[in-house]
């Protein structure tokens, strides 16, 4: 029987895994492999929290494969080198993988296909997007920059076919080649930070479905509740999508089935599926505009007068530590550090404070989120930060500056969220809870605000006006 390497990456699941499915349909003995490349160009795109999440997701995937009598071969090193070695050791005639869409991965995969294509057949598939970026273009062949028009085109193209089932068997080789241990991949940091973080999560394919089921029980209220961080109104599926423990195709199909059974969930399900579309749109933009990893899509912002590191160093540190003096922002930043996740509404508020009130370059916030989020999808993170900063596709207008006090009063009216994550404010009356401390006011160890909202807003608007005047 012929053998095939199935190179797993951002698709750590058995069900709806096209690479695994098609290798099985060809009658190959299946050798699943995961390669962690620690070199800066690759590992540098995977933050510390995402590495912790990956460690636990790999453990779950290995257990799932073992339950079918198979194994997950782990290797640490440069991907091409490891694949060449595995092909030589196993005599594999074919290599299967599911495609990645960020610029670094695209370049790597193209090179690997050119080299290994001389020795074996290489097959790749879409397993992580509703539609691949190359498919949806405007009439003139240019890529979309506005979500609404792009989403309309995607819906006209049709949502994906039904997802593939999990295999009921996996033919395995009679002899396995050695791999390294999960610990040897070096994904866990030396300190104890991930212990507390993972107390909030359970990784893996089975856990992803449990999270989806729990979300759908309350999906009817999603369109409204999703903006209130003190409520369990969001799906919390983003980490599982990030690692590929579940696919968007699976989620859409499952949601459609649920909507047919529970018609009152129509509005909530439609809003949720549209949010999945934003994830696709982020990948679409990064595919067509790879420079946006570090550069603004709106090139006018290359002249924006951001603060310098010497000017913003202390403020950035206060923001990272959740000590800005704005309770809703501090609650979000502490939730991020303790759980590896932050409510999306609060992400926007915290990002607006950083970019617009503190004039700290959006890249600083993007790098911090990338390092501390378990769901740090590269494309979504870049899109979100450029949206808030006003320099990306379909971006918020430059004059839209979130007021953290008003946002907190509107979306955390009883203070449930702030009191959970900022314990030193738990006894503060709700009428004062979301207000920053006034000059000379002392409330335990809680800090004074890092910026004056009115003055910093005026400064930001002046900077935007100066940028626009540059020809």
TAWOGI-V219911 format. One line per field, one symbol per residue. phi: phi as a letter, one per 20 degrees, with the letter a starting at -180 (. if undefined). A space follows every 10 residues. Layout:
phi = ???
//
This chain:
phi = .fccedeece bebefldgff fffffemffd dfccdeeefg fdffedffff ffffgfffff fffffffend bdedccqfgf gffffffffe mfebccbdfd cfgfffffff fffffffedb edccbecccf bfgfedcfge neffcdfgff fffffffnff fgfffffebc fcffceefce fffffmeeff eegffffffe cceofffgff ffgfffgdfg eggeffedfe deddflegff ffemfbdfff ffffffffff ecgfegffff fffffgffff fffffffecf ffgcdffefg ffdfeffegf edgfffffff emcendgfff ffffggfedm bbgfgfgfff ffgffdedle ggffffffff edefdffgff ffgffffffn ddflffggee cfeffffffe dcfemgffff dcffdgefff fdgeeffegn fccmefefff beffffffff ffffffffff d
//
